[in-house]
Amino acid sequence: MWPPITDDDVGKRVESADGETLGTVVDVEAETAYVEPEPELTDSIRAVLDWNRDVGETVPLEDDAVGEITADAVRIDAEFSADSVDSDADHPSSAENR
């Protein structure tokens, strides 16, 4: 496993294992990154990731879903657990965006 997600990762792109940009890390709490998904992310990709929130709402991404952290991006592991991306969890910034 890579080092845990930290505040230093805020602002980085979140990418799929093949390099597609999925969103941006907007907050980090207790080894969980909160990701604002790309507005143009297709419904099929959202469904696969279980990111079913409205545009502008954050999605939690636990560090066990991370395959690599670079200087510019957080890359999701190709075989992450669906439990690592919990679209039902609430985050304070999600409520602010409603």
Contacts in CASP RR format, 6 or more apart in sequence:
PFRMAT RR
TARGET T0000
AUTHOR 0000-0000-0000
METHOD contacts of the structure
MODEL  1
MWPPITDDDVGKRVESADGETLGTVVDVEAETAYVEPEPELTDSIRAVLD
WNRDVGETVPLEDDAVGEITADAVRIDAEFSADSVDSDADHPSSAENR
1 63 0 8 1.000
1 64 0 8 1.000
1 66 0 8 1.000
1 67 0 8 1.000
2 63 0 8 1.000
2 66 0 8 1.000
2 67 0 8 1.000
2 68 0 8 1.000
2 69 0 8 1.000
3 69 0 8 1.000
4 31 0 8 1.000
4 63 0 8 1.000
5 25 0 8 1.000
5 28 0 8 1.000
5 31 0 8 1.000
5 32 0 8 1.000
5 33 0 8 1.000
5 61 0 8 1.000
5 63 0 8 1.000
5 66 0 8 1.000
5 69 0 8 1.000
5 74 0 8 1.000
6 28 0 8 1.000
7 28 0 8 1.000
9 25 0 8 1.000
9 28 0 8 1.000
9 33 0 8 1.000
9 69 0 8 1.000
9 74 0 8 1.000
10 25 0 8 1.000
10 26 0 8 1.000
10 27 0 8 1.000
10 28 0 8 1.000
11 24 0 8 1.000
11 25 0 8 1.000
11 26 0 8 1.000
12 24 0 8 1.000
12 25 0 8 1.000
12 69 0 8 1.000
12 72 0 8 1.000
12 73 0 8 1.000
12 74 0 8 1.000
13 21 0 8 1.000
13 22 0 8 1.000
13 23 0 8 1.000
13 24 0 8 1.000
13 72 0 8 1.000
13 73 0 8 1.000
13 74 0 8 1.000
14 21 0 8 1.000
14 22 0 8 1.000
14 23 0 8 1.000
14 24 0 8 1.000
14 25 0 8 1.000
14 33 0 8 1.000
14 35 0 8 1.000
14 61 0 8 1.000
14 73 0 8 1.000
14 74 0 8 1.000
14 75 0 8 1.000
14 76 0 8 1.000
15 21 0 8 1.000
15 22 0 8 1.000
15 73 0 8 1.000
15 74 0 8 1.000
15 75 0 8 1.000
15 76 0 8 1.000
16 22 0 8 1.000
16 75 0 8 1.000
16 76 0 8 1.000
17 67 0 8 1.000
17 75 0 8 1.000
17 76 0 8 1.000
17 77 0 8 1.000
17 78 0 8 1.000
19 73 0 8 1.000
19 75 0 8 1.000
20 45 0 8 1.000
21 38 0 8 1.000
22 35 0 8 1.000
22 37 0 8 1.000
22 38 0 8 1.000
22 41 0 8 1.000
22 45 0 8 1.000
22 49 0 8 1.000
22 51 0 8 1.000
22 76 0 8 1.000
23 35 0 8 1.000
23 36 0 8 1.000
23 37 0 8 1.000
23 38 0 8 1.000
23 41 0 8 1.000
24 35 0 8 1.000
24 36 0 8 1.000
24 38 0 8 1.000
25 33 0 8 1.000
25 34 0 8 1.000
25 35 0 8 1.000
25 61 0 8 1.000
25 74 0 8 1.000
26 34 0 8 1.000
26 35 0 8 1.000
26 36 0 8 1.000
26 58 0 8 1.000
26 93 0 8 1.000
27 33 0 8 1.000
27 34 0 8 1.000
27 58 0 8 1.000
27 91 0 8 1.000
27 93 0 8 1.000
28 34 0 8 1.000
29 91 0 8 1.000
31 62 0 8 1.000
31 63 0 8 1.000
32 60 0 8 1.000
32 61 0 8 1.000
32 62 0 8 1.000
32 63 0 8 1.000
33 60 0 8 1.000
33 61 0 8 1.000
33 62 0 8 1.000
33 63 0 8 1.000
33 66 0 8 1.000
33 74 0 8 1.000
34 58 0 8 1.000
34 59 0 8 1.000
34 60 0 8 1.000
34 61 0 8 1.000
34 91 0 8 1.000
34 93 0 8 1.000
35 51 0 8 1.000
35 58 0 8 1.000
35 59 0 8 1.000
35 60 0 8 1.000
35 61 0 8 1.000
36 56 0 8 1.000
36 57 0 8 1.000
36 58 0 8 1.000
36 59 0 8 1.000
37 46 0 8 1.000
37 51 0 8 1.000
37 53 0 8 1.000
37 55 0 8 1.000
37 56 0 8 1.000
37 59 0 8 1.000
39 55 0 8 1.000
39 56 0 8 1.000
41 51 0 8 1.000
45 51 0 8 1.000
46 52 0 8 1.000
49 59 0 8 1.000
49 85 0 8 1.000
49 87 0 8 1.000
50 82 0 8 1.000
50 85 0 8 1.000
50 86 0 8 1.000
50 87 0 8 1.000
51 59 0 8 1.000
51 85 0 8 1.000
51 87 0 8 1.000
52 87 0 8 1.000
53 59 0 8 1.000
53 87 0 8 1.000
53 94 0 8 1.000
54 98 0 8 1.000
56 97 0 8 1.000
57 94 0 8 1.000
57 97 0 8 1.000
57 98 0 8 1.000
58 91 0 8 1.000
58 93 0 8 1.000
58 94 0 8 1.000
58 97 0 8 1.000
59 85 0 8 1.000
59 86 0 8 1.000
59 87 0 8 1.000
60 85 0 8 1.000
60 86 0 8 1.000
60 89 0 8 1.000
60 91 0 8 1.000
61 74 0 8 1.000
61 76 0 8 1.000
61 84 0 8 1.000
61 85 0 8 1.000
62 83 0 8 1.000
62 84 0 8 1.000
62 85 0 8 1.000
62 86 0 8 1.000
64 80 0 8 1.000
64 81 0 8 1.000
64 84 0 8 1.000
65 76 0 8 1.000
65 77 0 8 1.000
65 80 0 8 1.000
65 81 0 8 1.000
65 84 0 8 1.000
65 85 0 8 1.000
66 74 0 8 1.000
66 75 0 8 1.000
66 76 0 8 1.000
66 77 0 8 1.000
66 80 0 8 1.000
67 75 0 8 1.000
67 76 0 8 1.000
67 77 0 8 1.000
67 80 0 8 1.000
68 74 0 8 1.000
68 75 0 8 1.000
68 77 0 8 1.000
69 75 0 8 1.000
END
